[in-house]
Structures are given as structure tokens and as C-alpha cells.
Amino acid sequence: MIIANTIETEEEKANRLEASLKAYKKDAVKAAKDLLYPKEVIDAIKKADKEYKIIEIMHKARMEKFK
């Protein structure tokens, strides 16, 4: 059995990470809508460029909702 060694190029890595962020963002927007978060939260999620920023936005929204 021969296993091909493949090395991910920088472009492939960037494309993979972009696709991952897009899917994560889509799930976060759906969750925010399901939880009836304000439009400002949903807009902030859509503008986020890193997963950790989406996590922070969702955390802050959750804390505001349960004050």
C-alpha cells in the first residue's frame, strides 16, 4: 500500500481556513437568529474576520441577554 505524501500549500491552507470561517460564521448567524439576538449582533458576526471574534460577540450577546 502506497500512501501519498501531500504538502499543503499556503494557498490551499488559506482556502481551507476561509471555508472553515465561512461555515462557522453561517452557523453562528443561524444560532444568533434562533436565539433572537438583535440585528447588531448578527451584523457584527457577519463582519467578523476571525473565529475568536465570533466567539467574543456571541459571548457578549449571551451575557447581555441574561442580565
Secondary structure, DSSP 8 states (H G I E B T S, - for coil): ---------HHHHHHHHHHHHHHHHHHHHHHHHHTT--HHHHHHHHH--SHHHHHHHHHHHHHHHT-
